[in-house]
Amino acid sequence: MKLKVLGLGIGMGVVWGLMVFLATAIDILREGGMHLALLKFFYLGYDITWPGAVIGFGWAFLTALVAGVVLALIYNLFAAKA
């Protein structure tokens, strides 16, 4: 069985993007916690604000999209040999 490369990438991107967005939104609404502030070092422009949540979604989507595509390509490479 082969994986759909773009399908896995988009699926992972949406899930990870929503997780970062929702975690940031919860942090904003609760006015607490600075653990997410560490994402500033990985995602350019990210901050614990509403615009930062959107920027975080974009970066998280992009990084998970790339990770999903690479994962599917590697899986398909080994699945073809089995």
LINGIRA-V538719 format. One record per backbone hydrogen bond with DSSP energy under -1.0 kcal/mol. CO is the residue of the C=O (numbers start at 1). NH is the residue of the N-H. If there is no record, write none. Layout:
# LINGIRA-V538719
((CO & NH) (CO & NH))
This chain:
# LINGIRA-V538719
((4 & 8) (5 & 9) (6 & 10) (7 & 11) (8 & 12) (9 & 13) (10 & 14) (11 & 15) (12 & 16) (13 & 17) (14 & 18) (15 & 19) (16 & 20) (17 & 21) (18 & 22) (19 & 23) (20 & 24) (21 & 25) (22 & 26) (23 & 27) (24 & 28) (25 & 29) (26 & 30) (27 & 32) (34 & 37) (35 & 38) (36 & 39) (37 & 40) (38 & 41) (39 & 42) (39 & 43) (43 & 46) (47 & 49) (49 & 53) (50 & 54) (51 & 55) (52 & 56) (53 & 57) (54 & 58) (55 & 59) (56 & 60) (57 & 61) (58 & 62) (59 & 63) (60 & 64) (61 & 65) (62 & 66) (63 & 67) (64 & 68) (65 & 69) (66 & 70) (67 & 71) (68 & 72) (69 & 73) (70 & 74) (71 & 75) (72 & 76) (73 & 77) (74 & 78) (75 & 79) (76 & 80))
